[in-house]
Amino acid sequence: MSEDPRPRTAAVIPAAGRGVRLGPGAPKALRTLSGTPMLIHAVRAMAASRAVSLVVVVAPPDDTAEVKSLLDTHALPERTDFLVVPGGGSRQESVKLGLDALPPGIDIVLVHDAARPLVPVDTVDTVIEAVRDGAPAVVPALPLADTVKQVQSADTPGAPEPVVATLERSRLRAVQTPQGFDRDTLVRAHETVTENVTDDASMVEQLGLRVVVVPGHEEAFKVTRPLDLVLAEAVLARRRLNDGF
């Protein structure tokens, strides 16, 4: 049987953050959803795509052994390889460490937030296909449901903020992950861009390269606050009921 001629894909999951807005306790990626660490849900979401041959987890430096043990003890697809590396002091540094750990032969890289544990596999595949079709950087995103105001920041937190402008909502998108990249492009971005970094796609934008948006999914929301944990549990309960997840 001949080898698959399509580009090989790896996913990098930076999971070294503490997640202070969720309250005290374990690092955010190790908080549990339905008894399973959020990180494991995120890894499974990446590995659910048959295009993903490797998942690199960038763990909190003090928890690397624990994360390796978690991956060893939870059922994950045999077709996918897994690697755990210690993270850095920032998300950007952690992604760079994940990139440095990739072996030769990987052409497409996904960067996925561990705090988005429920992204559907169809979204992952859509991002990969867009990179395969020639886009150097791809982000899944959703249209905004709310009117968006640009404001002048108040000097005191919580104080009233004057409105500067009402932005044209039809041209705005709420960006999610996984973001997908041509590997060489993402490596170059991390080697050259050090300022004004909001996400990996913004780094590619600063190189002057094209970034395209594909449809995201409402279940790919980011678990940031306690209420998000409640919503994530509800999504998992619905999946178990409807899909046997």
MONOR-V166732 format. One line per field, one symbol per residue. phi: phi as a letter, one per 40 degrees, with the letter a starting at -180 (. if undefined). psi: psi as a letter, one per 20 degrees, with the letter a starting at -180 (. if undefined). Layout:
phi=???
psi=???
//
This chain:
phi=.cccccdcbbbbbcbcccgcccgchcddccccbfgbdddcdcccccccccccbabbcccddcbdcccccccccbcbdccbcbabbccbcacdccccccccccccgcbbbcbbcccbcbcccccdcccccccdchccabbcabcccbcbbcbccccbdgcdbcccabccccbbbccbbccbacdccccccccbbbbfcbacccccdccgccbbbbccaccccccbbdccccccccccccccccbgc
psi=pqqoiqqqpqppopkiqhlhiirqbrqgijqqokipqhggggghhgihpiioippoporphijghggghghhiqpqphipqqppqqaairgghggghgghiprqiphpppopphjmijpqhhgghggghhghjiphpppqrqqphqqppprppqhppiqqpppgqoqohijqqoqarqpqqpghghghghhhpiqlohrhhhhhgiijrppqprpaqhikqpohrhhhhggghhghggghghik.
//
